[in-house]
Amino acid sequence: MTEEEKQEQELKLLFDALDTNKDKKLIPEEVRTYLKTLKLPCTNTHVKNIMDAVDLDHDGFITFEELKAFASRNTKDLRKLFDEIDTNKDGKLTIDEVREALPRLHIHPYTQDQLARMMKQVDKDLDGTISFDEWRTLLCLIPASNIEVLFQYWQEAAVIDDTPEGLMLATSMPLAPSTTPFMDSIKVFAAGGISGAASRTITAPLERLKIMYQVSTEKPPSVIRGLEQMYRNDGISGLFRGNLTNVLKVVPEKSLKFLSFEFSKNLLTMTASQADQELSATKLFVAGSMSGVITHTITFPMEVIRTRLSVAPKSHYAGIVDCARKIAVAEGRVRPFFRGLSASLVSTIPYSGINLMSYELMKKALYAASGDKDPTIASLMVVGSASNTASQMFFYPLTVAKSRIIMQGHDHSQKKGLVAVLSDIYKVEGTRGLFKGFVPQLLKSAPSHAIMFGVYEQCKRWFGLKDSHHKKH
C-alpha cells in the first residue's frame, strides 16, 4: 500500500467516525462532537472555521471528497511548516526547535511550561519529540495556511488536555484570531479607500462629463465631443477638474462602504442560528442597503461640494475649502450640504442592496467553480462591473434628480423635492431627460467598478484578509 493510499484509508476511517448518522456528509454538530471527544477546542468559532475551510461549495456540510481535497492541501502546508521548524532535519521536533521557531514564524513567545504542555499533547509515544504523523493527527482539520491560528489551536488543545475540566474548556474557550477584529477592520477600510481612489482617478474625465450632462437642460453632445470640448476649454487639467474633491470624497466613501458591508454581514451572521451561517440573498440585500445608507449619509457633504466644483465656472471657486465656505455663507451651514440626501437614499437603499448582493452571489459562484483555487482578479473585476451595471439601469433617474436638487442652491431657483424634480424633468425633457448622462455614466461605471472591486480584492489578499466564500486569501 502506497503512502497516499494509506492516508486515504486513514481519512476514510476518520470520516466514518465523524459521520455518526451515516448519511455520507458531515454537519457542524458532528464536527463538534468529534472535537469534544478528543478534548479539542470546539466553540462555534472553531467549528465554523473548520467548516469554512473544508466545505468548498459552502452547502453547509462536508463530503468525503471535500475532506480528501482539504487534507491533501493541508498536509502539504503542515509538512512545509514541520520542515521549517525541524532545523536539524531529523524528522522530529524538539521543544527547543519549537521555541526557536516562534520568532521566525512571527508567533508570540510561549512560556517553557506552555511549550511542555503543547509537546505532551502531540507526543503520543512519549519519546520527548514530535513526529510528522503525530503532528498531522492533531492538526489535520486546522488550516495550516494561517500559522498563528494553528499555534493558538495547538496551545488551547494542550491546556484542555492538561486540565481536569477539559471538556468544559473545550466548549467555552474562544479561538484567538490571527489578527484582532480592529486590525481586520483597518485593513478592510484601507483596501476600500485604495480601490476607490484608483478607480475614480482613472475614470475622472467621464465622471465630470456625466455630471455636466445631468445638470444641463440642453441636448448633450456625444461622449467624444464632450471630452474634446472639456480639453479645448481647460486643457488636460480640465479633464480632471474636481478629481481631488472626488478622491477626498470617494476614499472615505468606499472605505466606509466595504467596512460597513462587512460589519452588516457579520452582524446578520451573529444573529443567525448555527445551522444558518450562510447569508441568504435577502440578508445580503439588507447588508448592502445598510452599507449604502451609512456611507451616503456620512459622505454626502463632499458629494455636494464635488457637484458644485464640477459644473461651476473655473474662477467661481478657489478650491474645496472656498466652495464649502461660500455655500455655508450664502445658503446655510448645514442644510445645503445635505440637500438631495433623501433622493440619494431612495436610490441608494435598493441600488446598494442589489449591487452588493449580486456581487456577493456571483462571487460565491466563482469560488464554487474555482474549487480549491482563488478566482482570478480579472474574473472578480467582471463580476463587479456586471453587478453595478445591472443596478444602474434601474435607479439612474434618481441619480439625475439628486444632481438637479443639489444644484438648486447654486442657481437660487425655487427649491423642489424629489417627486417634483422628477416630474419637471419628464415634462420638459421626456424619458431621455431621466437618463441624461447614462451613456458616459455606464462607460465610466463599468470600468470604474471593475477597477474598484479588482483592486479591493487584490488588497484583501495582500493584507491577508480571509474571504467569507473561501478558506483564506
C-alpha positions, 0 to 999 in steps of 0.5 A, a space after each residue: 500500500 502506497 503512502 497516499 493510499 494509506 492516508 486515504 484509508 486513514 481519512 476514510 476511517 476518520 470520516 466514518 467516525 465523524 459521520 455518526 448518522 451515516 448519511 455520507 456528509 458531515 454537519 457542524 454538530 458532528 464536527 463538534 462532537 468529534 472535537 469534544 471527544 478528543 478534548 479539542 477546542 470546539 466553540 462555534 468559532 472553531 467549528 465554523 472555521 473548520 467548516 469554512 475551510 473544508 466545505 468548498 461549495 459552502 452547502 453547509 456540510 462536508 463530503 468525503 471528497 471535500 475532506 480528501 481535497 482539504 487534507 491533501 492541501 493541508 498536509 502539504 502546508 503542515 509538512 512545509 511548516 514541520 520542515 521549517 521548524 525541524 532545523 536539524 532535519 531529523 524528522 522530529 521536533 524538539 521543544 527547543 526547535 519549537 521555541 526557536 521557531 516562534 520568532 521566525 514564524 512571527 508567533 508570540 513567545 510561549 512560556 517553557 511550561 506552555 511549550 511542555 504542555 503543547 509537546 505532551 499533547 502531540 507526543 503520543 509515544 512519549 519519546 520527548 519529540 514530535 513526529 510528522 504523523 503525530 503532528 498531522 493527527 492533531 492538526 489535520 482539520 486546522 488550516 495550516 495556511 494561517 500559522 498563528 491560528 494553528 499555534 493558538 489551536 495547538 496551545 488551547 488543545 494542550 491546556 484542555 488536555 492538561 486540565 481536569 475540566 477539559 471538556 468544559 474548556 473545550 466548549 467555552 474557550 474562544 479561538 484567538 484570531 490571527 489578527 484582532 477584529 480592529 486590525 481586520 477592520 483597518 485593513 478592510 477600510 484601507 483596501 476600500 479607500 485604495 480601490 476607490 481612489 484608483 478607480 475614480 482617478 482613472 475614470 475622472 474625465 467621464 465622471 465630470 462629463 456625466 455630471 455636466 450632462 445631468 445638470 444641463 437642460 440642453 441636448 448633450 453632445 456625444 461622449 467624444 465631443 464632450 471630452 474634446 470640448 472639456 480639453 479645448 476649454 481647460 486643457 488636460 487639467 480640465 479633464 480632471 477638474 474636481 478629481 481631488 474633491 472626488 478622491 477626498 470624497 470617494 476614499 472615505 466613501 468606499 472605505 466606509 462602504 466595504 467596512 460597513 458591508 462587512 460589519 452588516 454581514 457579520 452582524 446578520 451572521 451573529 444573529 443567525 442560528 448555527 445551522 444558518 451561517 450562510 447569508 441568504 440573498 435577502 440578508 445580503 440585500 439588507 447588508 448592502 442597503 445598510 452599507 449604502 445608507 451609512 456611507 451616503 449619509 456620512 459622505 454626502 457633504 463632499 458629494 455636494 461640494 464635488 457637484 458644485 466644483 464640477 459644473 461651476 465656472 473655473 474662477 467661481 471657486 478657489 478650491 474645496 475649502 472656498 466652495 464649502 465656505 461660500 455655500 455655508 455663507 450664502 445658503 446655510 451651514 448645514 442644510 445645503 450640504 445635505 440637500 438631495 440626501 433623501 433622493 440619494 437614499 431612495 436610490 441608494 437603499 435598493 441600488 446598494 442592496 442589489 449591487 452588493 448582493 449580486 456581487 456577493 452571489 456571483 462571487 460565491 459562484 466563482 469560488 464554487 467553480 474555482 474549487 480549491 483555487 482563488 478566482 482570478 482578479 480579472 474574473 472578480 473585476 467582471 463580476 463587479 462591473 456586471 453587478 453595478 451595471 445591472 443596478 444602474 439601469 434601474 435607479 439612474 433617474 434618481 441619480 439625475 434628480 439628486 444632481 438637479 436638487 443639489 444644484 438648486 442652491 447654486 442657481 437660487 431657483 425655487 427649491 423642489 423635492 424629489 417627486 417634483 424634480 422628477 416630474 419637471 424633468 419628464 415634462 420638459 425633457 421626456 424619458 431621455 431627460 431621466 437618463 441624461 448622462 447614462 451613456 458616459 455614466 455606464 462607460 465610466 461605471 463599468 470600468 470604474 467598478 471593475 477597477 474598484 472591486 479588482 483592486 479591493 480584492 487584490 488588497 484583501 489578499 495582500 493584507 491577508 484578509 480571509 474571504 467569507 466564500 473561501 478558506 483564506 486569501 
